[in-house]
Amino acid sequence: MVFDAVARHGSGVLALERFREVIGSMPAPSGHESLLSERLNDWLLESRGRFPKVREVEELLIDVAMKLAKGNQGVAASLLGFTRQTLNKRLKIRKEKGG
C-alpha cells in the first residue's frame, strides 16, 4: 500500500489522498484486518487529512489489539510484537495521561 501511494504521487508532500485511492481499490479485509481498517478509516475522517503521529498510530494499534484479545494483555502484546510488560507499561502511561 505504501509503495503504491508513493509511486502515484507527483512531487512534494505525499498526500493522504494517494493512500485513500490505494485503500479504496483493495479487496475488503476480513477479521482483524477489517477492524483495523475500520478504525484507521475513522481516524482519517476525523483528522481531516492530517498525517497521524507515531504515538497516535501506536494507540490505535493497541486499542485494536486489546479489542481482538478481549482485554487479555498477553494475547494483545503478542499481536503487537511486545512483551506483556511493555504493553502494560504503555497502557499505564495512557491511563495516567487520561487516555
N, C-alpha and C positions, 0 to 999 in steps of 0.2 A: 504494500500500500504506500509506504513512504517513497520507495523508488519511483512508482508511477506518478505520484504527486510532484516529486522533484523533476522528473522527466518532462512533465506537462507545463511547468511554469516557464514563463518567458525570461524574466530578469528581475533583479531587485529582491524585495522581500517575498518570501514564499507565502502566498495567501492560503488561508484555510479553505477557500472555495475549491482549490485543487484537490484537497483531501476529501471534501464533500462529494466532488464529482466521482472520485475513485470509489468511495464508500457506497455511493448510490448505484454503482454498476456491479457491485459484488453480490453474490448469491446470499440469500437470507441465512444468517448464522443460527446455530442451534445450541441449546444448553447454556453453559456458562458464557459462551461467546455472545449469545443473544442478550443476556443480562448485561454484560459489559458494554456491548454495542448500544444498547438502550440507554444506559447511564451516561455513556460518552456523548451520545446524541443530545440528551437532555442538557448536559453541561455546555455543549457547543451552542445550543439555542439560547441558554440563559446568559452566556458570556458575551453574546452579540459579536462573535468572531474574534474575541481576544484569545491569543495563544495561551494555553494553560501553563502554569508554573509547575515545576517538577513536584513540589510539595502537594499541589492540588491533584496531580495525576496519581501520586502515591496514595493520597487519602481516598480517591475514587477506587483504586485497586484494592485497598484494604477493606473498604466498605463492601465491595462485590465479593471478595474472598470470604469475609465473615458471614455474609448472607448465604453464599453457597455452602459454607461449612456449618450452617445453622448455629453459629456462635461458638463453635469449637475452635479455640485458638491454635491448637496443634495442627489441625487439618488446614486451617486458613494459612498458617505460617508455611506449611508445606507447599500449598498452591502458589504462594508468593516467592518461594525460594529463601525464606527467612528461617531462623530458629524461632521456636516458640517464645523464647526470652526476648528476642529482638522485636517481634510483633507486640508482645506485652508492653515493652518499653515505649514503643511508638503510640500504642493505644493510651497509655498512661499520660504521655505528653499531650496528646489531643484532648484528653479529659481535663487536664489541668488548664488548658487554654480555653476550655468551654466548648469544645467541638464535639 
